[in-house]
């Protein structure tokens, strides 16, 4: 099972130097994948969670591809209805080629109503558009077989799982509990999964029955990873951001947690 990291590409304190250091840490610790999120317009509903500056993922990952040599790069998740699918197909294929085949396209339907309005995309049609655009991506890459990029389909709903089974190479659920994920996988046992989980290292065990996977002591987190591996997860992406923007200004705590997980996971 591979391990990845969701790197904050937004918020006060984020700049090219910080993003460069994130890439150095993620690749240097031996993680397999570096991912980042997507917004096009930082409307008020987006800014409440992901304020400016917001670095556009295709541009930023292309730059990081030139600063790294081994780590794979991806989106968690690109809001697919925001861009014409043929444009996404070209950008994703080019980034994959320029990085030496290291790109993973994680996609989702999106949630920010004001951002959809600003882009002139009907919010109520986002599910249908995502299905159409995924089919268009497959058709575009089918015409040029060397351009195909792995697609991870996000979404914790039944529709997300159906979409992943129909169009994706993996289902990419976000920040769940282990019991929930285990039950979901029991309904779709043939579905390849690559979940993004939280990463919050605590000094004392977290006994909450609703504990998110990846939250707790190092022992709890390592056990979560072992259970995900037993469930058949091909990759697990660790997400160290929990909504506190000060965490972005001070990334060293996240780097220490990632160092602990990477060091001990290699020995399991």
Secondary structure by P-SEA (a helix, b strand, c coil): cbbbbbcccccccccaaaaaaaaaaaaaacccccccccccccccccccccccccccaaaaaaaaaaacccbbbbccccccccccaaaaaaaaaaaaaaacccbbbbbcccccaaaaaaacccccaaaaaaaaaaaaaaaaaaaccccccbbbbbcccaaaaaaaaccccbbbbccccaaaaaaaaaaccccccbbbbbbbbbcccccccccccccccaaaaaaaaaaaaaacccbbbbbcccccaaaaacaaaaaaaaaaaaaaaaac
